[in-house]
């Protein structure tokens, strides 16, 4: 699971478990 999110936003996924950080990065 983490391997797939790492390339997109490793820190974002941890901060936003909902996925908001992944779809709407700051």
mmCIF file as Biopython writes it, N, C-alpha, C and O atoms, coordinates in Angstrom:
data_model
#
loop_
_atom_site.group_PDB
_atom_site.id
_atom_site.type_symbol
_atom_site.label_atom_id
_atom_site.label_alt_id
_atom_site.label_comp_id
_atom_site.label_asym_id
_atom_site.label_entity_id
_atom_site.label_seq_id
_atom_site.pdbx_PDB_ins_code
_atom_site.Cartn_x
_atom_site.Cartn_y
_atom_site.Cartn_z
_atom_site.occupancy
_atom_site.B_iso_or_equiv
_atom_site.auth_seq_id
_atom_site.auth_asym_id
_atom_site.pdbx_PDB_model_num
ATOM 1   N N  . UNK A ? 1  ? 0.854  -1.216 0.000  1.0 0.0 1  A 1 
ATOM 2   C CA . UNK A ? 1  ? 0.000  0.000  0.000  1.0 0.0 1  A 1 
ATOM 3   C C  . UNK A ? 1  ? 0.880  1.253  0.000  1.0 0.0 1  A 1 
ATOM 4   O O  . UNK A ? 1  ? 0.732  2.134  -0.848 1.0 0.0 1  A 1 
ATOM 5   N N  . UNK A ? 2  ? 1.795  1.313  0.966  1.0 0.0 2  A 1 
ATOM 6   C CA . UNK A ? 2  ? 2.638  2.521  1.087  1.0 0.0 2  A 1 
ATOM 7   C C  . UNK A ? 2  ? 3.457  2.723  -0.188 1.0 0.0 2  A 1 
ATOM 8   O O  . UNK A ? 2  ? 3.656  3.853  -0.633 1.0 0.0 2  A 1 
ATOM 9   N N  . UNK A ? 3  ? 3.924  1.628  -0.765 1.0 0.0 3  A 1 
ATOM 10  C CA . UNK A ? 3  ? 4.742  1.736  -1.981 1.0 0.0 3  A 1 
ATOM 11  C C  . UNK A ? 3  ? 4.001  2.476  -3.090 1.0 0.0 3  A 1 
ATOM 12  O O  . UNK A ? 3  ? 4.618  3.201  -3.871 1.0 0.0 3  A 1 
ATOM 13  N N  . UNK A ? 4  ? 2.702  2.301  -3.164 1.0 0.0 4  A 1 
ATOM 14  C CA . UNK A ? 4  ? 1.948  2.963  -4.247 1.0 0.0 4  A 1 
ATOM 15  C C  . UNK A ? 4  ? 1.739  4.447  -3.936 1.0 0.0 4  A 1 
ATOM 16  O O  . UNK A ? 4  ? 1.699  5.273  -4.848 1.0 0.0 4  A 1 
ATOM 17  N N  . UNK A ? 5  ? 1.607  4.780  -2.669 1.0 0.0 5  A 1 
ATOM 18  C CA . UNK A ? 5  ? 1.353  6.190  -2.330 1.0 0.0 5  A 1 
ATOM 19  C C  . UNK A ? 5  ? 2.663  6.975  -2.233 1.0 0.0 5  A 1 
ATOM 20  O O  . UNK A ? 5  ? 2.674  8.198  -2.380 1.0 0.0 5  A 1 
ATOM 21  N N  . UNK A ? 6  ? 3.764  6.264  -1.986 1.0 0.0 6  A 1 
ATOM 22  C CA . UNK A ? 6  ? 5.062  6.947  -1.824 1.0 0.0 6  A 1 
ATOM 23  C C  . UNK A ? 6  ? 5.415  7.817  -3.037 1.0 0.0 6  A 1 
ATOM 24  O O  . UNK A ? 6  ? 5.774  8.981  -2.857 1.0 0.0 6  A 1 
ATOM 25  N N  . UNK A ? 7  ? 5.325  7.294  -4.261 1.0 0.0 7  A 1 
ATOM 26  C CA . UNK A ? 7  ? 5.679  8.090  -5.439 1.0 0.0 7  A 1 
ATOM 27  C C  . UNK A ? 7  ? 4.789  9.313  -5.598 1.0 0.0 7  A 1 
ATOM 28  O O  . UNK A ? 7  ? 5.192  10.300 -6.214 1.0 0.0 7  A 1 
ATOM 29  N N  . UNK A ? 8  ? 3.592  9.253  -5.051 1.0 0.0 8  A 1 
ATOM 30  C CA . UNK A ? 8  ? 2.657  10.379 -5.216 1.0 0.0 8  A 1 
ATOM 31  C C  . UNK A ? 8  ? 2.850  11.390 -4.087 1.0 0.0 8  A 1 
ATOM 32  O O  . UNK A ? 8  ? 3.157  12.553 -4.350 1.0 0.0 8  A 1 
ATOM 33  N N  . UNK A ? 9  ? 2.678  10.976 -2.868 1.0 0.0 9  A 1 
ATOM 34  C CA . UNK A ? 9  ? 2.831  11.919 -1.741 1.0 0.0 9  A 1 
ATOM 35  C C  . UNK A ? 9  ? 2.996  11.142 -0.441 1.0 0.0 9  A 1 
ATOM 36  O O  . UNK A ? 9  ? 2.019  10.904 0.269  1.0 0.0 9  A 1 
ATOM 37  N N  . UNK A ? 10 ? 4.240  10.742 -0.125 1.0 0.0 10 A 1 
ATOM 38  C CA . UNK A ? 10 ? 4.504  9.969  1.098  1.0 0.0 10 A 1 
ATOM 39  C C  . UNK A ? 10 ? 4.156  10.761 2.350  1.0 0.0 10 A 1 
ATOM 40  O O  . UNK A ? 10 ? 3.526  10.232 3.265  1.0 0.0 10 A 1 
ATOM 41  N N  . UNK A ? 11 ? 4.561  12.018 2.396  1.0 0.0 11 A 1 
ATOM 42  C CA . UNK A ? 11 ? 4.275  12.829 3.579  1.0 0.0 11 A 1 
ATOM 43  C C  . UNK A ? 11 ? 2.798  13.233 3.575  1.0 0.0 11 A 1 
ATOM 44  O O  . UNK A ? 11 ? 2.173  13.320 4.632  1.0 0.0 11 A 1 
ATOM 45  N N  . UNK A ? 12 ? 2.252  13.476 2.403  1.0 0.0 12 A 1 
ATOM 46  C CA . UNK A ? 12 ? 0.845  13.889 2.316  1.0 0.0 12 A 1 
ATOM 47  C C  . UNK A ? 12 ? -0.095 12.776 2.781  1.0 0.0 12 A 1 
ATOM 48  O O  . UNK A ? 12 ? -1.085 13.026 3.470  1.0 0.0 12 A 1 
ATOM 49  N N  . UNK A ? 13 ? 0.236  11.544 2.390  1.0 0.0 13 A 1 
ATOM 50  C CA . UNK A ? 13 ? -0.637 10.430 2.772  1.0 0.0 13 A 1 
ATOM 51  C C  . UNK A ? 13 ? -0.654 10.269 4.295  1.0 0.0 13 A 1 
ATOM 52  O O  . UNK A ? 13 ? -1.693 9.980  4.890  1.0 0.0 13 A 1 
ATOM 53  N N  . UNK A ? 14 ? 0.510  10.461 4.909  1.0 0.0 14 A 1 
ATOM 54  C CA . UNK A ? 14 ? 0.570  10.296 6.368  1.0 0.0 14 A 1 
ATOM 55  C C  . UNK A ? 14 ? -0.211 11.415 7.063  1.0 0.0 14 A 1 
ATOM 56  O O  . UNK A ? 14 ? -0.891 11.181 8.062  1.0 0.0 14 A 1 
ATOM 57  N N  . UNK A ? 15 ? -0.107 12.621 6.526  1.0 0.0 15 A 1 
ATOM 58  C CA . UNK A ? 15 ? -0.807 13.737 7.184  1.0 0.0 15 A 1 
ATOM 59  C C  . UNK A ? 15 ? -2.302 13.671 6.907  1.0 0.0 15 A 1 
ATOM 60  O O  . UNK A ? 15 ? -3.115 13.987 7.776  1.0 0.0 15 A 1 
ATOM 61  N N  . UNK A ? 16 ? -2.664 13.259 5.691  1.0 0.0 16 A 1 
ATOM 62  C CA . UNK A ? 16 ? -4.096 13.192 5.352  1.0 0.0 16 A 1 
ATOM 63  C C  . UNK A ? 16 ? -4.474 11.763 4.966  1.0 0.0 16 A 1 
ATOM 64  O O  . UNK A ? 16 ? -4.422 11.404 3.790  1.0 0.0 16 A 1 
ATOM 65  N N  . UNK A ? 17 ? -4.847 10.960 5.937  1.0 0.0 17 A 1 
ATOM 66  C CA . UNK A ? 17 ? -5.233 9.572  5.654  1.0 0.0 17 A 1 
ATOM 67  C C  . UNK A ? 17 ? -6.452 9.502  4.751  1.0 0.0 17 A 1 
ATOM 68  O O  . UNK A ? 17 ? -6.706 8.469  4.132  1.0 0.0 17 A 1 
ATOM 69  N N  . UNK A ? 18 ? -7.203 10.582 4.670  1.0 0.0 18 A 1 
ATOM 70  C CA . UNK A ? 18 ? -8.417 10.587 3.850  1.0 0.0 18 A 1 
ATOM 71  C C  . UNK A ? 18 ? -8.049 10.631 2.369  1.0 0.0 18 A 1 
ATOM 72  O O  . UNK A ? 18 ? -8.823 10.187 1.521  1.0 0.0 18 A 1 
ATOM 73  N N  . UNK A ? 19 ? -6.859 11.171 2.058  1.0 0.0 19 A 1 
ATOM 74  C CA . UNK A ? 19 ? -6.455 11.248 0.659  1.0 0.0 19 A 1 
ATOM 75  C C  . UNK A ? 19 ? -6.563 12.679 0.131  1.0 0.0 19 A 1 
ATOM 76  O O  . UNK A ? 19 ? -6.305 12.924 -1.048 1.0 0.0 19 A 1 
ATOM 77  N N  . UNK A ? 20 ? -6.937 13.611 0.983  1.0 0.0 20 A 1 
ATOM 78  C CA . UNK A ? 20 ? -7.082 15.011 0.545  1.0 0.0 20 A 1 
ATOM 79  C C  . UNK A ? 20 ? -5.724 15.546 0.086  1.0 0.0 20 A 1 
ATOM 80  O O  . UNK A ? 20 ? -5.632 16.219 -0.940 1.0 0.0 20 A 1 
ATOM 81  N N  . UNK A ? 21 ? -4.679 15.244 0.848  1.0 0.0 21 A 1 
ATOM 82  C CA . UNK A ? 21 ? -3.348 15.735 0.491  1.0 0.0 21 A 1 
ATOM 83  C C  . UNK A ? 21 ? -2.902 15.179 -0.854 1.0 0.0 21 A 1 
ATOM 84  O O  . UNK A ? 21 ? -2.193 15.850 -1.604 1.0 0.0 21 A 1 
ATOM 85  N N  . UNK A ? 22 ? -3.316 13.957 -1.158 1.0 0.0 22 A 1 
ATOM 86  C CA . UNK A ? 22 ? -2.913 13.336 -2.410 1.0 0.0 22 A 1 
ATOM 87  C C  . UNK A ? 22 ? -3.615 14.000 -3.596 1.0 0.0 22 A 1 
ATOM 88  O O  . UNK A ? 22 ? -2.968 14.309 -4.597 1.0 0.0 22 A 1 
ATOM 89  N N  . UNK A ? 23 ? -4.912 14.222 -3.498 1.0 0.0 23 A 1 
ATOM 90  C CA . UNK A ? 23 ? -5.656 14.803 -4.629 1.0 0.0 23 A 1 
ATOM 91  C C  . UNK A ? 23 ? -5.481 16.328 -4.668 1.0 0.0 23 A 1 
ATOM 92  O O  . UNK A ? 23 ? -5.422 16.919 -5.746 1.0 0.0 23 A 1 
ATOM 93  N N  . UNK A ? 24 ? -5.399 16.956 -3.503 1.0 0.0 24 A 1 
ATOM 94  C CA . UNK A ? 24 ? -5.251 18.423 -3.488 1.0 0.0 24 A 1 
ATOM 95  C C  . UNK A ? 24 ? -4.021 18.822 -2.686 1.0 0.0 24 A 1 
ATOM 96  O O  . UNK A ? 24 ? -4.124 19.249 -1.536 1.0 0.0 24 A 1 
ATOM 97  N N  . UNK A ? 25 ? -2.852 18.677 -3.313 1.0 0.0 25 A 1 
ATOM 98  C CA . UNK A ? 25 ? -1.617 19.040 -2.613 1.0 0.0 25 A 1 
ATOM 99  C C  . UNK A ? 25 ? -1.546 20.542 -2.352 1.0 0.0 25 A 1 
ATOM 100 O O  . UNK A ? 25 ? -2.098 21.330 -3.120 1.0 0.0 25 A 1 
ATOM 101 N N  . UNK A ? 26 ? -0.878 20.941 -1.286 1.0 0.0 26 A 1 
ATOM 102 C CA . UNK A ? 26 ? -0.796 22.352 -0.905 1.0 0.0 26 A 1 
ATOM 103 C C  . UNK A ? 26 ? -0.028 23.174 -1.936 1.0 0.0 26 A 1 
ATOM 104 O O  . UNK A ? 26 ? 0.132  24.382 -1.767 1.0 0.0 26 A 1 
#
